[in-house]
Amino acid sequence: MKRKFSIITTCKGRLEHLKQSLPAMVAQDGADVVVVDYSCPERAGDWVESAFPSVQVVRVDGEEGFSNWRARNLGAEVAKGDMLLFCDADTVLAPNAADAIAKSMPDDTYGFFKADSTAHFNKSGLRLGRNQLRGFQVVPAEAFRELGGYDDVPIGWGAGGDTDLEERLVLLGLKPNSLGDGIVEEVFEHDNAARTAFHKAPIRISYAAGLLYRRAKMALMRIRRTTNLPREERENLYNIARRAAARLARGANETKIRLNIENQVVGMPRQLGFGQGKCVVSINVELDMQNPMPIPPR
């Protein structure tokens, strides 16, 4: 049976890009397209409804910042396809891209681009542009919904919601499938200021907090044999990770978090020569940075 694709893209301050990339999304045979207008100051949703009435628009009002992961989750909620293709507004699909993906993806896999396979799109050589297609992901809708979608707790550019999703897809039993040529025709380049315009946290905090958070979260999920954690627990964990990441922003070259996962009374402490005792099992996640380099701008 032929796979049906839903192409989901988000927009906040990227209407110029969307006007060039959306026609190629709409042209994909048999695919439905969802655009999430995440409080876009250019009112992207209005333009989409006028220019492409067949495209479903999801509006998120009143948001000063931007969460690509929350935006994608909202788009996925209305998607009709059995395969979800997440594509940023700065990315132009090649003709018949959906067909090419369908032919190259075995069952029980998810699709992604390796950094080296898309390096040629980073013509300006920006450090933050090395993974320009890192967020291009193709995920079976059933698996995406079983996982609860993207984890939208981490905030800021580089927080790693795409990496987190892939790690949990692997825990669920899916295998990674590297996407090849003939899928993306062009990626519009933009400078770091445009890339991070709607993210308040500096990259040094958002990236480090996301890294600490994902490593700790993954350790907990493996121990518990689950593919997700309750939201309140994730929020608490992320707050711990953000505080630890702030130490790097203040000039430290290392930081860490410690999570206590068991705290039990020691049985028969008298055998050890004590009146009482406890046994604590914990997880330490440490970041140790070396060879300082200039910090990328916001």
Rosetta blueprint (number, residue, H / E / L):
1 M L
2 K L
3 R L
4 K L
5 F E
6 S E
7 I E
8 I E
9 T E
10 T E
11 C E
12 K L
13 G L
14 R L
15 L H
16 E H
17 H H
18 L H
19 K H
20 Q H
21 S H
22 L H
23 P H
24 A H
25 M H
26 V H
27 A L
28 Q L
29 D L
30 G L
31 A L
32 D E
33 V E
34 V E
35 V E
36 V E
37 D E
38 Y E
39 S L
40 C L
41 P L
42 E L
43 R L
44 A H
45 G H
46 D H
47 W H
48 V H
49 E H
50 S H
51 A H
52 F L
53 P L
54 S L
55 V L
56 Q E
57 V E
58 V E
59 R E
60 V E
61 D L
62 G L
63 E L
64 E L
65 G L
66 F L
67 S L
68 N H
69 W H
70 R H
71 A H
72 R H
73 N H
74 L H
75 G H
76 A H
77 E H
78 V H
79 A L
80 K L
81 G L
82 D L
83 M E
84 L E
85 L E
86 F E
87 C L
88 D L
89 A L
90 D L
91 T E
92 V E
93 L E
94 A L
95 P L
96 N L
97 A H
98 A H
99 D H
100 A H
101 I H
102 A H
103 K H
104 S H
105 M L
106 P L
107 D L
108 D L
109 T E
110 Y E
111 G E
112 F E
113 F L
114 K L
115 A H
116 D H
117 S H
118 T L
119 A H
120 H H
121 F H
122 N L
123 K L
124 S L
125 G L
126 L L
127 R H
128 L H
129 G H
130 R L
131 N L
132 Q L
133 L L
134 R L
135 G L
136 F L
137 Q E
138 V E
139 V E
140 P E
141 A H
142 E H
143 A H
144 F H
145 R H
146 E H
147 L L
148 G L
149 G L
150 Y L
151 D L
152 D L
153 V L
154 P L
155 I L
156 G L
157 W L
158 G L
159 A L
160 G L
161 G H
162 D H
163 T H
164 D H
165 L H
166 E H
167 E H
168 R H
169 L H
170 V H
171 L H
172 L H
173 G L
174 L L
175 K E
176 P E
177 N E
178 S E
179 L L
180 G L
181 D L
182 G L
183 I L
184 V E
185 E E
186 E E
187 V E
188 F L
189 E L
190 H L
191 D L
192 N H
193 A H
194 A H
195 R H
196 T L
197 A L
198 F L
199 H L
200 K L
201 A L
202 P L
203 I H
204 R H
205 I H
206 S H
207 Y H
208 A H
209 A H
210 G H
211 L H
212 L H
213 Y H
214 R H
215 R H
216 A H
217 K H
218 M H
219 A H
220 L H
221 M H
222 R H
223 I H
224 R H
225 R L
226 T L
227 T L
228 N L
229 L L
230 P L
231 R H
232 E H
233 E H
234 R H
235 E H
236 N H
237 L H
238 Y H
239 N H
240 I H
241 A H
242 R H
243 R H
244 A H
245 A H
246 A H
247 R H
248 L H
249 A H
250 R L
251 G L
252 A L
253 N L
254 E E
255 T E
256 K E
257 I E
258 R E
259 L E
260 N E
261 I E
262 E E
263 N E
264 Q E
265 V E
266 V L
267 G L
268 M L
269 P H
270 R H
271 Q H
272 L H
273 G L
274 F L
275 G L
276 Q L
277 G L
278 K E
279 C E
280 V E
281 V E
282 S E
283 I E
284 N E
285 V E
286 E E
287 L E
288 D E
289 M L
290 Q L
291 N L
292 P L
293 M L
294 P L
295 I L
296 P L
297 P L
298 R L
